Amino acid sequence: MLNQLRDKLRPWLPRNIRHTLYQKRERQFAETYIGSSNPAVVFLTWMGFRTALHDEMKDRRLTVLYVFFFWMVPEDVVRMAGKIKKNRAQYPKHRVVMLCNEQFVVDIFCAEGVEAIFCNHNCLVNENYFTIDESAVKKYDAIYNATMSGYKRHPLAAKIDSLALITYRYAGTYAPEYEKEVRACLGHATWLVDAYEASQKASPAEVARYNNQCRAGLCLSAREGAMFASIEYLLCGLPVVTTRNIGGRDAFFEPAYVEWVEDDPEAVDQGLLRLLARAPAPADIRRRVIEKMEEHRQRLRDVLKDDAPNAVIPWQPGTIGPLTRRHLRELGRQLRRT
């Protein structure tokens, strides 16, 4: 009854209130992807060991490739390894492989007895959806595609005069007070997308189109995962200005098309000017990045060569589903039918 009332009220609420009221339900959605049906290979976002899928497939062969969308420190990895070993013992027919964004995470998992490889999740992005449009008119010096959350540090872009933004909100990290700060210091920026709900987010085609209207991409967080936007910039031929960071996005960076800068608006602006003056060729950026992506993909193919040599890599469209027990059980039933 309460849920029905909320759904009726939703269109009439101010967007900030609407986001806060519905965030608990919306945060359940994450990535799931079937890489192979027979034999069964599934990519899952790590949000804990997903026993619902393992239970549904307990008597069948299953390979689960866990992907991380967040940054980790050594203590996190050790703790996670303990949980994996405890749960894995219940499913002797299942293989669990951790796909890690940074090499040190691989080293710790392996030392703890958990199978892991250095396969940064950005290598799974499909390069056919983020391409160079040579006919596009460059309208902005820089673009920052980032969730409206404090860890993204939007104010570091305050000194950039010609700035485009793509923003969206995730439940659990969205902070209205931070948004006020961002709008105050980036009032001169152009908001290409300003999404408060999932249905308003830009599609891959729209992101690629907006990227091609810009000369460079910004990566301003100090700690996060591998940052999908970073690989999207690069595949569209944009060089990148980045702060020092942990989490894995540097895996596809090289000095030829990246400027590393200090955590200061003036440093970000000056780094952008240096990058624009160098003007690395978009085609060279894209070519080198795809080469690096293939190195990571090949590691994954090597891991799967005995279990599922025909697994689909990279991810294809239409493969995103909610990471809920109900969805995972249905995913297991779907795999059992193949």
C-alpha positions, -999 to +999 in steps of 0.1 A: +000+000+000+028+024+009+047+016-022+016+022-044+011+056-027+047+066-033+045+056-070+014+078-074+030+108-057+064+105-075+056+126-106+045+155-084+074+157-060+104+181-065+133+162-080+156+165-050+129+151-027+120+125-053+155+112-055+159+110-017+126+092-012+132+066-038+169+060-034+166+028-014+148+010-042+170+024-070+203+015-054+195-022-059+203-020-096+238-030-108+255-050-135+248-086-143+259-102-176+259-137-191+292-142-208+283-178-218+252-199-213+266-234-218+289-237-200+277-210-177+298-179-172+284-149-154+299-115-147+286-100-114+292-067-097+307-074-063+282-065-036+290-095-015+290-132-024+257-137-044+244-169-028+211-166-047+227-174-080+251-200-065+222-218-048+201-219-080+231-234-099+245-255-070+244-288-089+257-273-122+290-261-134+293-223-131+320-198-134+313-164-117+336-135-126+332-108-099+338-072-111+346-043-088+333-008-093+350+007-063+385+013-049+401-010-022+429-010+003+448-041+014+427-047+045+395-047+024+409-073+001+420-096+029+385-093+045+368-100+012+390-131+005+379-146+039+342-142+029+348-157-005+366-188+009+339-193+035+311-192+009+329-209-019+333-242+000+296-247-002+296-248-040+323-274-052+311-272-088+316-235-090+346-215-100+350-180-086+374-155-103+380-120-091+386-095-120+407-068-104+413-032-115+448-030-099+477-055-097+482-052-060+447-065-054+454-095-075+486-102-055+467-101-022+438-123-034+462-149-047+482-149-015+450-155+004+441-185-019+415-168-041+418-169-078+422-134-094+436-118-125+445-082-135+415-076-158+404-040-153+367-036-159+372-009-184+385-035-209+349-048-210+335-016-224+325-021-260+346+002-282+321+001-310+298+024-290+324+050-282+341+061-314+357+092-330+334+114-350+357+134-373+328+156-385+319+168-349+325+205-341+345+210-310+325+233-287+342+229-253+377+226-241+369+200-215+341+176-204+335+161-170+312+131-169+307+123-132+280+115-106+270+144-084+289+131-054+316+147-033+343+122-041+342+134-078+355+168-067+338+189-094+351+222-079+386+213-092+373+223-126+363+258-115+391+276-134+383+260-168+364+286-188+350+263-215+336+234-196+308+208-203+292+186-177+273+153-177+260+147-142+237+120-127+229+108-092+234+075-074+214+067-043+237+065-013+263+090-026+242+119-037+245+149-014+223+180-021+247+203-001+275+192-024+254+200-054+248+235-041+286+240-039+291+226-074+265+249-089+279+279-072+315+274-085+306+259-119+278+283-128+297+291-161+296+255-172+272+240-197+252+211-183+248+187-213+230+161-191+217+167-156+200+134-147+181+130-114+167+096-123+180+065-142+156+072-171+173+106-177+208+093-179+226+097-213+228+066-235+262+054-248+254+070-281+246+104-265+278+102-243+299+095-274+283+125-292+289+148-263+325+136-259+332+143-296+321+179-290+350+184-265+387+186-267+397+167-235+382+147-207+385+153-169+391+127-142+392+145-108+385+120-081+412+108-057+396+075-049+370+055-069+369+025-092+384+024-127+359+051-138+340+041-169+340+078-182+378+077-184+378+049-210+348+065-228+368+097-232+398+078-246+379+057-270+364+089-285+400+101-290+400+126-261+432+131-241+427+132-203+436+155-174+437+135-142+446+139-106+466+113-088+443+085-077+438+050-065+412+026-079+425+016-113+417+042-140+455+047-147+457+012-163+449+027-197+468+060-193+501+069-209+520+102-208+515+107-245+478+116-240+474+122-203+484+151-179+487+142-142+480+173-121+478+183-084+446+187-065+441+223-073+418+242-097+447+262-111+468+231-117+439+214-134+434+244-157+471+246-165+473+209-172+444+212-196+462+241-214+494+220-217+474+190-231+456+211-256+488+227-268+503+192-273+471+181-292+477+143-293+461+128-324+426+112-315+432+082-337+466+075-320+449+077-285+421+053-295+445+028-312+468+026-282+440+024-257+424-005-276+457-023-276+459-020-238+423-031-235+431-062-256+459-071-232+434-073-203+408-091-224+434-117-234+441-125-197+404-131-193+403-153-224+432-173-210+414-179-178+383-191-196+400-211-224+391-245-207+357-235-192+342-213-219+365-205-248+336-188-267+326-164-239+315-130-253+340-102-245+335-072-244+300-067-230+272-063-254+242-040-250+210-051-232+229-071-205+222-049-175+199-063-148+191-057-111+214-073-086+186-086-065+179-121-051+148-124-074+168-114-105+197-137-096+174-166-091+158-160-124+192-157-140+200-192-126+168-206-139+176-191-173+210-207-173+196-241-163+172-241-193+201-238-218 
